[in-house]
Amino acid sequence: MDNISHMDCREILNQCFDVPSEEMKGDSLTEVFSSLRQNGNRHIVDGLLVLFERYAEEKARFEGESFTSSRDIYEAIKLKFVGKMQEEFHCIYLDNKHRIIECQMITKGTLNQSLVHPRECFAPAIEKRAAAVVFIHNHPSGNPAPSQQDRDITKRLQEVGELVGIRVLDHLVVGGDTYFSFVDDNLL
């Protein structure tokens, strides 16, 4: 077998999991999974997603670790969102040295929105004695550009954070194989 680090996702699925090449369309993992679902191979996608989810859970056991950039956070959590068909909103709770206390899913939404209330985000933060939080949610469409609703809830969450003394460090929107950071774009 060739060195898989140089293969695209279709080649890896074909070589490692015997997924027929002719049943995979697209370039990104999201597009390939979508084509497999359409071709009646939902069981392959479901199995791979379970593997990804388990790997992401293991990788996300980063309590005590600290991050220095939005890229670090994205790399640590991106597998949680692979193939998700609904929006999910997660919070990472940090201590006063910005070490991870816990990462927790707050809500699971619909195809194109996740209803988030500050109470649901900050109640666990207060309970865990968090000094700061990072918010992360996905866009199943693959486009990580924040909607006006995303901008509004981020502003509201930041205001509530200031009120309760818990700093909002960033809000990442994961879409496809990339992400958007409110901090990197000077929106937070």
Secondary structure by P-SEA (a helix, b strand, c coil): ccccccccaaaaaaaaccccccccccccaaaaaaaaaaacaaaaaaaaaaaaaaaaaaaacccccccccaaaaaaacccccccccbbbbbbbbbccccccccccccccccccbbbbbcccccaaaaaaccccbbbbbbcccccccccaaaaaaaaaaaaaaaaacccccbbbbbcccccccccccccc
